[in-house]
């Protein structure tokens, strides 16, 4: 059974969706939640769900790489196979990327390469797009630039606020992120250069 | 009945789809095709379809603005209400934008702001997106930067080539561009800053 760790900075709703999914599927075990925000709600969720968790502030380390070595060593101590970023608001540096080469996944609330970075939902509304969505990708050294494993469109409606659009996007995230993580460690989706090859092409849920 | 002109540089397949649509609907009359490429296939289509057409090379004018004044004056001579760009490979300058303020529409074979410019389909494949699409927008002075009236997602499959993806996108273009042009001149879709307000939210065709 694959051992997964989740890195999160915020509420951890994707973390919780993933815990429920893999407890039902029994194809992976989420052995650890790590956070860079000791007050983040994701830590409360981890406690409630019975998932071991730890948090450290970057500023309590001498430099960013020391913080990242703590992340890496904690992951290696738990024999983690794959790392899942779920609202983790930091770039991964070489220490983490080398230790888990092509084994760190991220989810982003927009159709990359549109609207990378922290304010994707607001920026999509400000731009006036009518199609936004969800991107699940392998993490590289850039900001939301890694090769894409899965994308699904989400409509934007005229009356949308950041909150209503975020909620619509989150429902796709919670449904798809665990499935794509599972497909990736099971080899159902592989990468050829930057293009994902699915053994069976996934279809979108267009039932909005 | 609205009088439309189409500007095109290439094959003119969107032009032809629009002619057929409006001859059936009888809500607008396509009174003119203008091109910057005297050898372009769109001119043959115009002749076959019985649509008046003219073409001039930019390089046969003293400067770009003289060329654009020819476009503008030809449009005004025909009492054109709205201008539809359909594979017109030039930016619109101030002469044309001022004469037809918010009355020039364009279609782009990607989900803007991703992949603006001339090589959208190839760039989408190279990036590895799984959701591309079609954007119909009001033209401003930028390259594919104007406010969006309509977007529709189009899936990218693992086996896609530029040709197969282009074909899938073109089928959405031919279906939707005439409808969105019509909705715009009938006031069914309006702009509030950069956001389109549809009287009735359009739905995507997800039957791929």
HADDOCK unambig.tbl for C-alpha pairs under 7 A between the chains (distance, minus, plus):
assign (segid A and resid 113 and name CA) (segid B and resid 114 and name CA) 5.96 0.50 0.50
assign (segid A and resid 114 and name CA) (segid B and resid 113 and name CA) 5.95 0.50 0.50
assign (segid A and resid 114 and name CA) (segid B and resid 114 and name CA) 5.24 0.50 0.50
assign (segid A and resid 127 and name CA) (segid B and resid 194 and name CA) 6.35 0.50 0.50
assign (segid A and resid 128 and name CA) (segid B and resid 147 and name CA) 6.73 0.50 0.50
assign (segid A and resid 128 and name CA) (segid B and resid 148 and name CA) 6.21 0.50 0.50
assign (segid A and resid 128 and name CA) (segid B and resid 194 and name CA) 5.29 0.50 0.50
assign (segid A and resid 128 and name CA) (segid B and resid 195 and name CA) 4.57 0.50 0.50
assign (segid A and resid 129 and name CA) (segid B and resid 148 and name CA) 6.43 0.50 0.50
assign (segid A and resid 130 and name CA) (segid B and resid 150 and name CA) 6.47 0.50 0.50
assign (segid A and resid 130 and name CA) (segid B and resid 151 and name CA) 5.53 0.50 0.50
assign (segid A and resid 131 and name CA) (segid B and resid 151 and name CA) 6.06 0.50 0.50
assign (segid A and resid 131 and name CA) (segid B and resid 152 and name CA) 6.65 0.50 0.50
assign (segid A and resid 131 and name CA) (segid B and resid 153 and name CA) 6.87 0.50 0.50
assign (segid A and resid 147 and name CA) (segid B and resid 128 and name CA) 6.73 0.50 0.50
assign (segid A and resid 148 and name CA) (segid B and resid 128 and name CA) 6.21 0.50 0.50
assign (segid A and resid 148 and name CA) (segid B and resid 129 and name CA) 6.44 0.50 0.50
assign (segid A and resid 150 and name CA) (segid B and resid 130 and name CA) 6.47 0.50 0.50
assign (segid A and resid 151 and name CA) (segid B and resid 130 and name CA) 5.53 0.50 0.50
assign (segid A and resid 151 and name CA) (segid B and resid 131 and name CA) 6.06 0.50 0.50
assign (segid A and resid 152 and name CA) (segid B and resid 131 and name CA) 6.65 0.50 0.50
assign (segid A and resid 153 and name CA) (segid B and resid 131 and name CA) 6.87 0.50 0.50
assign (segid A and resid 153 and name CA) (segid B and resid 153 and name CA) 6.72 0.50 0.50
assign (segid A and resid 158 and name CA) (segid B and resid 196 and name CA) 6.73 0.50 0.50
assign (segid A and resid 158 and name CA) (segid B and resid 197 and name CA) 5.55 0.50 0.50
assign (segid A and resid 194 and name CA) (segid B and resid 127 and name CA) 6.35 0.50 0.50
assign (segid A and resid 194 and name CA) (segid B and resid 128 and name CA) 5.30 0.50 0.50
assign (segid A and resid 195 and name CA) (segid B and resid 128 and name CA) 4.57 0.50 0.50
assign (segid A and resid 196 and name CA) (segid B and resid 158 and name CA) 6.73 0.50 0.50
assign (segid A and resid 197 and name CA) (segid B and resid 158 and name CA) 5.54 0.50 0.50
assign (segid A and resid 206 and name CA) (segid B and resid 206 and name CA) 6.45 0.50 0.50
